Amino acid sequence: MTGLPGPLSDPDAEAAAALVHACVTVLGWEFSYRGLPLTGDDAVHLVSGDPYAELMTVCRRFDTVTCPYGLGRLAEARLTRRGAVVPSFRTGLDSVTFLVLPDTGYRAARDRVTVASGDGGWIIPPPGAGRRWHISPLTDTATARPLTGGQILHEVLGHAR
């Protein structure tokens, strides 16, 4: 999608605003900032002024599976070998977070893996500070990338040591 930051690039205000706008309009995500709910326009306006603002979104339309960076990179490599495309983002060199179908993340739960799901699950996705999409939840044609169930992460993480 034009105007969006590359997987590991630093976002500028325009790219951050385009990403948040797409997350609101295409993916239907809701955002909050410092505990206050935002309209889609407010979220876009906020990151236009500060592309590193840490907007939070609730895990209603997806579950997240987060693991330490090394384990996440191993999982990404195994998913690639399988031809699986699972949206994921990196938080610096600390962690990798995968997005899977709602109510399926629990299938990937294991040591050093955390799952966020439903109304009680909140995350800070890109373009927040230090967060970059490895595989975007948006396709190049600005449509939602289909999500897969958490079972595939269970399988690839189950072989990691």
C-alpha positions as CSV (number, residue, x, y, z in Angstrom):
1,M,0.0,0.0,0.0
2,T,1.5,3.3,-1.0
3,G,2.6,5.7,1.7
4,L,2.9,3.1,4.4
5,P,6.3,2.5,6.1
6,G,8.3,-0.5,5.1
7,P,8.6,-3.4,7.5
8,L,11.5,-2.0,9.5
9,S,11.6,1.6,8.4
10,D,10.9,4.5,10.7
11,P,7.4,6.0,10.0
12,D,7.0,9.7,9.1
13,A,3.9,11.5,10.1
14,E,2.2,11.0,6.7
15,A,2.9,7.3,6.6
16,A,1.8,6.8,10.2
17,A,-1.4,8.7,9.5
18,A,-2.0,6.5,6.3
19,L,-1.4,3.3,8.3
20,V,-3.8,4.3,11.1
21,H,-6.4,5.5,8.6
22,A,-6.3,2.1,6.9
23,C,-6.5,0.2,10.2
24,V,-9.6,2.2,11.1
25,T,-11.3,2.2,7.7
26,V,-10.3,-1.2,6.2
27,L,-9.7,-3.3,9.3
28,G,-12.3,-1.7,11.6
29,W,-9.9,-1.2,14.5
30,E,-10.7,1.0,17.4
31,F,-8.0,3.1,19.1
32,S,-7.5,4.7,22.4
33,Y,-4.7,6.9,23.7
34,R,-3.7,7.1,27.4
35,G,-6.9,5.3,28.3
36,L,-9.2,7.6,26.3
37,P,-11.2,6.2,23.3
38,L,-10.5,8.0,20.0
39,T,-12.6,8.4,16.9
40,G,-10.8,7.2,13.7
41,D,-10.3,10.9,12.7
42,D,-8.8,11.7,16.1
43,A,-6.4,8.7,15.9
44,V,-5.2,9.8,12.5
45,H,-4.8,13.4,13.6
46,L,-2.8,12.3,16.7
47,V,-0.3,10.3,14.7
48,S,-0.1,13.0,12.1
49,G,1.5,15.2,14.8
50,D,3.4,12.4,16.5
51,P,4.1,9.2,14.4
52,Y,5.4,7.5,17.5
53,A,2.3,8.0,19.6
54,E,1.4,4.7,21.3
55,L,-2.1,4.1,20.2
56,M,-3.7,1.1,21.7
57,T,-6.3,-1.2,20.0
58,V,-8.5,-3.8,21.5
59,C,-8.2,-7.4,20.3
60,R,-11.8,-7.8,19.1
61,R,-11.1,-8.5,15.4
62,F,-8.0,-10.7,16.1
63,D,-6.0,-12.4,18.8
64,T,-2.3,-11.7,19.3
65,V,0.4,-14.1,20.1
66,T,3.6,-12.5,21.4
67,C,6.9,-14.2,21.9
68,P,10.5,-13.2,22.5
69,Y,12.3,-11.9,19.5
70,G,14.5,-14.9,18.8
71,L,11.6,-17.3,19.1
72,G,9.4,-15.1,16.9
73,R,12.1,-14.9,14.2
74,L,12.3,-18.7,14.2
75,A,8.5,-18.9,13.9
76,E,8.6,-16.4,11.0
77,A,11.2,-18.5,9.2
78,R,9.1,-21.7,9.7
79,L,5.9,-20.0,8.6
80,T,7.7,-18.7,5.4
81,R,8.9,-22.3,4.6
82,R,5.3,-23.4,4.9
83,G,4.1,-20.6,2.6
84,A,2.0,-19.2,5.5
85,V,1.4,-15.5,5.6
86,V,0.7,-14.4,9.2
87,P,0.6,-10.7,10.0
88,S,3.3,-9.9,12.5
89,F,5.1,-6.9,13.9
90,R,8.3,-6.5,15.8
91,T,9.0,-4.4,18.9
92,G,12.6,-3.6,18.4
93,L,14.7,-6.6,19.2
94,D,12.4,-7.5,22.2
95,S,9.5,-9.4,20.7
96,V,7.4,-10.5,17.7
97,T,3.6,-10.3,17.8
98,F,1.5,-12.3,15.4
99,L,-2.2,-11.6,14.6
100,V,-4.5,-14.6,14.3
101,L,-8.2,-15.2,14.1
102,P,-10.2,-14.2,17.1
103,D,-10.6,-16.8,19.9
104,T,-7.8,-19.0,18.4
105,G,-4.6,-17.5,20.0
106,Y,-4.9,-19.7,23.0
107,R,-3.9,-22.6,20.8
108,A,-0.3,-21.2,20.6
109,A,0.1,-20.6,24.4
110,R,3.3,-22.0,25.8
111,D,6.3,-20.9,27.9
112,R,7.5,-17.4,27.0
113,V,4.4,-16.8,24.8
114,T,1.6,-14.4,25.8
115,V,-1.8,-14.2,24.2
116,A,-4.2,-11.2,24.1
117,S,-7.8,-11.8,23.1
118,G,-11.2,-10.1,23.1
119,D,-12.3,-7.1,25.1
120,G,-9.6,-7.7,27.8
121,G,-6.8,-7.8,25.3
122,W,-5.1,-4.6,24.4
123,I,-2.0,-4.0,22.3
124,I,0.1,-1.2,20.9
125,P,0.5,-1.9,17.2
126,P,2.7,-0.1,14.7
127,P,3.4,2.7,14.1
128,G,3.9,3.1,17.9
129,A,7.5,3.7,19.1
130,G,9.8,0.9,18.1
131,R,7.1,-1.2,16.4
132,R,7.3,-2.1,12.8
133,W,5.2,-4.5,10.7
134,H,7.1,-7.5,9.3
135,I,3.9,-8.7,7.5
136,S,1.2,-6.1,7.4
137,P,-2.5,-7.0,8.2
138,L,-3.2,-5.1,4.9
139,T,-2.4,-6.3,1.4
140,D,-0.7,-4.2,-1.2
141,T,-4.2,-3.5,-2.6
142,A,-5.3,-2.0,0.7
143,T,-7.6,-4.9,1.7
144,A,-7.6,-6.9,4.9
145,R,-5.1,-9.8,4.8
146,P,-6.9,-13.0,5.7
147,L,-6.0,-14.2,9.2
148,T,-5.3,-17.8,10.1
149,G,-6.0,-19.7,13.3
150,G,-3.6,-19.9,16.2
151,Q,-3.0,-23.6,15.5
152,I,-0.3,-22.9,12.9
153,L,1.7,-20.9,15.5
154,H,1.2,-23.8,18.0
155,E,2.8,-26.1,15.3
156,V,5.7,-23.8,14.5
157,L,6.4,-22.8,18.1
158,G,6.0,-26.3,19.3
159,H,9.2,-27.3,17.6
160,A,11.2,-24.4,18.9
161,R,13.6,-25.1,21.7
